[in-house]
């Protein structure tokens, strides 16, 4: 399978894995939900898990790939405040945990670009 055909499936796999993790072990994600959001952190954790699973399905299917990939890029931008909150909250943790939290911040850029690239590829194939 050529790389361009694998890329959407790998992105869908990443989203599905994250979605399942949010639903199966929500407690670890609850702490990253910004307090400014209305409702409970658990509601946002579950909602993001369901959104990730829906995006994974959309990216996996060629017919919905472009729209789902663009929505995925927006989703990655939208969850950035949670990553910032985690980095701030973990600033006093041991170095490996602190480094992981800080390392997540720039990781959002390639994730957004990856999703946009999947959308562009889907558009070219349509």
N, C-alpha and C positions, 0 to 999 in steps of 0.2 A: 504494500500500500504506500503510495507516495506521501511525502511529508505533508503536502497541502491537504491531503484527504484525512490524514491522522490528526492534524491540528484541531479541528472542531471536536473530534471525539475525545481528545485529551482534555480540552477545555471542559467539555460536558462531564468527563470523569472527575475533574477537579471540583466542579460545582456540585456534582452528586455526592462526592465524598464529604465536602464541607456541609452540605445540607443534612446528610445523615448524622454527621457529628453534632450539629446544632440540635437535632431532635433526640439523639441518643444520650448525649451528655451535656444538657443545657446549662448546668450550673457554672461550668468554666467560662461560658460565653456571657452569662448574665452580668458579670462584673464589668464587661467592656461596654455595656449599653450606657450611653451618655445620660446623666440624670435629668437633663433638660427635656428629654422626650416624655410625652404623656404616657400614662399606663405603667404597667409593671415591666421590669427588665425581661422576665420570662416570656411575656407576650411578644416582645420584640425579638427575642432569641428564636422562638418558634416561628414567627413570621419570616425571619430571614432564612431559616432552614427550609421552609416551604418554598420561599422565593427561589432559593438556590436549586432546589429540586425541579421546579417549574422551568427555570432558565436552562438547566441541564437538558431536560427533555426537548426544549425548543431548539437549543444549539445542536443536539444530536440529529434532529430531523431536517433534512435538506429543505423542505418546503417552508419551514419557519426559522431557518438558521439565521438569515440576515437580521430580521427583527429581534430575535432572541439574543444575538450577539451584540447588537447595539444596546439592548436593555441590560445585558451583562456588563458592558463598559460603564453604563450609568450606575449600575448597582455597585461596581467596584469603587466608583467615585463616592457614592452615597455612604458606604461603610467606612470610609476613611476616618471620620471623626471617632469611631469606635477604636480604631488602631491608635489614634493619637491619645485617646483616654487611657488605653492600655499602657502605652509608653510612659505617660505621666504617672500613672498609678504604680508602675513597676520600677520607677527610677531608684528606689532604695532596696530593691531585691538583689540577690547575688548576681554577679557579672554575667553568667550565661543567660539567665532569664532576662535581665535588662537588655543584653545585646539582641536577644530574639525579639523582644518587643520593639526596640528601636529599628531593627532590621526589617520589620514588617512594613514600616512607613514607605521607604523607597520602592519596595516590592509592588506597591499598587500601580506604579507607572507601567512596568512591563505587562501587568495583568490587563490594564485598560487598553494598552496598545495591542496586545494579543487578541482581545475580544474584537477590537476594531478591525484588525487584520482578518479575522474569521468572517466578519460582516462583509468586508471588501471582496474576499474570495468568493463568498456566496453570491454576491452581486455579479461578479464576473462570470460565474458559472450559470447564472439564470438566463 
